[in-house]
Amino acid sequence: MLLSCGSKPNPKLEEAYQKAAQSFVADESFYPILDEELFYFNSQRLDTIGVEYVNEQDAVKRLMKLETWLAFTTRQFTPKELKSLQAQKYLPRAIPIAYDGLAIIVNNENADTCITVKDFARILRGEATKWGDIYPQSKLGTIDVVFDNPLSSTVRWCVDSILGGKEFTNPNIGAVKTSAAVIDYVERHKNSLGIIGSNWLNDKRDTTNVTFKKNITVMGVSRMDSATKVNSWKPYQYYLYNGNYPLIRTIYALLNDPRPNGVPTAFAHFCQLPKGQLVILRSGLLPRTANMNVREVIVNGGK
């Protein structure tokens, strides 16, 4: 793709490059944040770029097939993927841009709002299939687990980070198609438990990013053997920052653009520059490089 001095342009190579540079791909769970980034990026440029939201596996496949030069995922390149692209004279790189919390959501009528990482793993392994297996007083019956997509970043992260690479064995685990569909499903089913990226949860009306959508309940998650309100944390921005929230994942821009001045490269770098990091900060996620001012506030109870 990179033309040496004095060489003649190859129309077919140029056409292939431009076709792949028209848009990037991203895991669907990043839709809220990347649409914001794209709006600000395209508003200040003549050479704009589009986006197609797919599952994480398809995003990486498209990148490896050279159908796109940029993909947003929650993992880096594997050694095999790096070796393959480097053998083709490319210079692939993984750029971390933000931290996201994997959120566990339940129906508003579920009285149990705290869970341990250990019990979450028990659910995924099929060791706990009923709410009563974790909360003896619960009468909700079967735990109906729902993910956004069977090939999404949330599924892969849970398999890798929660189950140590082992597949789910719970027969009550299913998937819809999108994160929005997970929220809708949990809202309508009392016994359900949904897993989505935390950037889907912030209420757009709340500029402080300290409330979540009102139609579902976000569970507090604890590293301890027993979950209480004192030792459980929700995926608020500050708890991602100080490490209290245990289900944190990194968002990467997987870049394979052969042109250092290409639009895919420009967009990936925009996401890690101050303006792009500010968009991430305002979205409720944790920016990778932006400076954050943290202030301790002491609230005195009134009489």
Disulfide bonds with the S-S distance in Angstrom:
none
